[in-house]
Amino acid sequence: MRTTKTVLPFSRNYIFITIAVLITLYGLFWARTHDQRVYSIGVLVVLIPFLEIRNQERVMQLFFIFFACIQLSSIALFDRLPYQLLISSQPFWTAVKKGIPIAFIVCVLAHLFSWRKINLFKLYGIQFPIMILACIWYIRMLLIMANCQHIPNAKAVRIPAIVIQKCPPCCDIHELWFSFKHEGQEQTAAINVNPRLHEQTNEGDTLLLQMHPGVYGWPWYHKDIKRRYR
């Protein structure tokens, strides 16, 4: 009498989910540098087109776990970064231009890797748009980290800004909303400032924001700016 081996369904997804969880734990607890955390998120992004999409509820739950890992790792990374862009939207279009072709190349590689079993409609109709969003998000992180570096002998960017809102202090957060012009366009930004400055400042006051120029010309500041603006 012959015995037949039972193959567990969705084995590829289970393997990738296990990898995603282990990489997430590594980025959260064991990675020593920001670069290691960024590269760990990149591995998660690259795996997206290799997942199998089916209609079963269990597979959708696995997808939810996978994308939760990416989101959790990204939030933890941004929270640990010691710097922040003054205008958070500046890297967006650069990330779009670079993210779309990279997403397409990775999807093509996934297609070649499993061309016999792949569902082209689901790969290019569902996973490719998701991959575009993930690549834009990831490349934006890389651009921020590359931009927020010290440039030797560079002059600081000084931007006159008007306080348009003074937020009530909450715990250790003393936030002011500023309105300013940068490259001919009106911008707004919220900065957590020194408690004494927050107390002495009123809405309508003008302050001089001193920022680092940035490698790509996007002004940035250290998150400990509240200790320096007195």
C-alpha positions in Angstrom: 0.0 0.0 0.0 1.4 3.3 -1.0 1.6 6.3 1.3 1.3 9.8 -0.1 3.0 12.7 1.4 0.8 15.7 2.2 2.2 19.0 1.2 1.3 21.9 3.4 -0.5 24.7 1.5 1.0 28.1 1.2 4.4 26.8 2.3 6.2 29.6 0.5 4.2 32.2 2.4 4.9 30.5 5.7 8.6 30.6 5.0 8.6 34.3 4.0 6.4 35.2 7.1 8.9 33.5 9.3 11.7 35.4 7.7 9.8 38.7 8.0 9.2 38.2 11.7 12.8 37.3 12.4 14.1 40.3 10.4 11.7 42.6 12.3 12.9 41.3 15.6 16.4 41.8 14.5 15.7 45.4 13.5 13.9 46.2 16.7 16.2 44.6 19.3 19.5 43.5 17.9 20.5 45.9 15.1 23.2 48.2 16.4 23.1 50.9 13.7 20.5 52.7 11.7 22.0 51.3 8.5 21.4 47.8 9.7 17.7 48.6 10.5 17.2 50.2 7.0 18.7 47.3 5.2 16.5 44.9 7.2 13.4 46.8 6.0 14.8 46.6 2.4 14.8 42.8 2.6 11.1 42.8 3.6 10.2 45.1 0.7 12.0 42.9 -1.8 10.1 39.8 -0.7 6.6 41.3 -1.5 6.3 40.1 -5.1 7.4 36.6 -4.1 4.4 36.1 -1.8 1.5 34.0 -3.2 -1.9 35.8 -3.4 -4.9 33.5 -3.1 -8.4 34.0 -1.9 -8.2 32.0 1.2 -8.7 33.9 4.4 -5.6 32.4 6.0 -3.3 33.8 3.3 -4.8 37.3 3.8 -4.0 37.0 7.5 -0.4 36.1 6.6 -0.2 39.2 4.3 -1.5 41.3 7.2 1.3 40.0 9.4 3.9 40.6 6.7 2.9 44.2 6.1 2.6 44.8 9.9 6.2 43.8 10.2 7.2 46.4 7.5 5.2 49.1 9.2 6.4 48.3 12.7 10.0 48.3 11.5 9.6 51.6 9.7 8.0 53.4 12.7 10.7 52.1 15.0 13.4 53.3 12.6 12.0 56.9 12.2 11.5 57.1 16.0 15.2 56.3 16.5 16.6 58.6 13.9 18.3 61.6 15.6 17.5 64.0 12.9 14.4 65.2 11.0 13.7 67.1 7.8 12.2 70.5 8.1 9.9 69.8 5.1 9.0 66.2 5.2 7.5 66.1 1.6 10.7 67.2 -0.2 12.1 63.7 -1.0 8.7 62.4 -2.2 9.0 63.0 -6.0 12.6 61.9 -6.1 11.5 58.6 -4.4 8.6 58.2 -6.9 11.0 58.5 -9.9 13.4 56.0 -8.4 10.8 53.7 -6.8 8.6 52.8 -9.9 11.4 51.3 -12.0 12.9 49.4 -9.0 9.5 48.0 -8.2 9.0 46.8 -11.8 12.5 45.2 -11.9 11.8 43.3 -8.6 8.4 42.1 -9.9 10.1 40.9 -13.1 12.6 38.9 -11.1 9.8 37.4 -9.1 8.1 36.5 -12.4 11.2 34.8 -13.7 11.8 33.0 -10.4 8.5 31.2 -10.4 7.2 31.7 -13.9 5.3 28.4 -14.0 3.2 29.0 -10.9 2.9 32.8 -11.0 -0.4 34.5 -11.6 0.5 37.4 -13.9 -2.7 39.4 -13.2 -2.2 39.2 -9.4 1.6 39.9 -9.7 1.3 43.0 -11.9 -2.2 44.1 -11.0 -2.0 43.8 -7.2 1.5 43.2 -6.0 3.2 45.7 -8.4 1.1 48.7 -7.1 1.8 47.6 -3.5 5.5 47.2 -4.4 5.5 50.8 -5.8 4.2 52.2 -2.6 6.7 50.1 -0.5 9.6 51.2 -2.7 8.6 54.8 -2.5 8.4 54.6 1.3 11.7 52.8 1.5 13.7 55.0 -0.9 12.3 58.0 0.9 14.0 56.7 4.0 17.3 56.2 2.2 17.1 59.7 0.8 16.5 61.2 4.2 19.4 59.3 5.8 21.7 60.3 2.9 20.6 64.0 3.0 20.9 64.4 6.8 24.7 64.3 6.9 27.1 67.0 8.0 28.7 68.8 5.1 32.2 70.1 6.0 32.5 73.9 6.1 28.9 74.3 4.9 27.0 77.4 6.0 23.9 76.9 8.1 20.5 77.7 6.5 18.8 80.5 8.4 15.0 80.7 7.8 12.8 83.5 9.3 9.6 81.8 10.5 6.4 83.1 12.0 4.8 81.2 14.9 1.2 80.4 13.7 0.2 78.1 16.6 1.5 77.4 20.1 0.5 73.9 21.1 -0.2 73.2 24.8 2.7 71.4 26.4 2.2 67.7 26.8 4.7 65.6 28.8 8.1 66.5 27.4 6.7 67.9 24.1 6.7 71.7 23.6 5.6 72.1 20.0 5.4 75.3 17.9 3.9 75.4 14.4 5.9 77.7 12.1 5.0 79.3 8.7 7.9 80.2 6.5 9.0 80.6 2.9 11.5 78.2 1.3 12.5 78.3 -2.3 9.6 80.7 -3.0 6.9 78.5 -1.6 4.9 78.9 1.7 5.6 76.0 4.0 4.5 75.0 7.5 6.3 72.7 10.0 6.0 71.7 13.7 9.1 71.7 15.9 9.5 70.5 19.4 11.4 73.4 21.0 13.0 74.2 24.4 10.4 74.6 27.2 11.7 78.1 28.0 11.4 79.2 24.4 7.9 77.7 24.2 6.9 79.7 27.3 8.3 83.0 26.1 7.0 82.7 22.5 3.5 83.9 21.4 1.6 83.3 18.2 2.7 85.9 15.6 6.3 86.1 16.8 9.1 85.7 14.3 12.0 83.4 15.0 15.1 82.6 13.1 15.4 78.8 12.4 19.0 77.7 12.0 19.1 74.4 10.0 21.7 72.2 8.4 21.8 72.6 4.6 21.5 68.9 3.7 23.4 66.9 1.0 20.4 67.3 -1.5 19.5 70.8 -0.3 16.7 69.7 2.1 17.1 71.6 5.4 17.2 69.3 8.5 17.8 69.6 12.2 18.7 67.3 15.1 15.7 66.2 17.2 17.6 67.6 20.2 17.0 71.1 18.8 14.8 71.8 21.9 18.0 71.8 24.0 19.7 74.4 21.7 16.9 76.9 21.0 16.8 78.9 24.2 
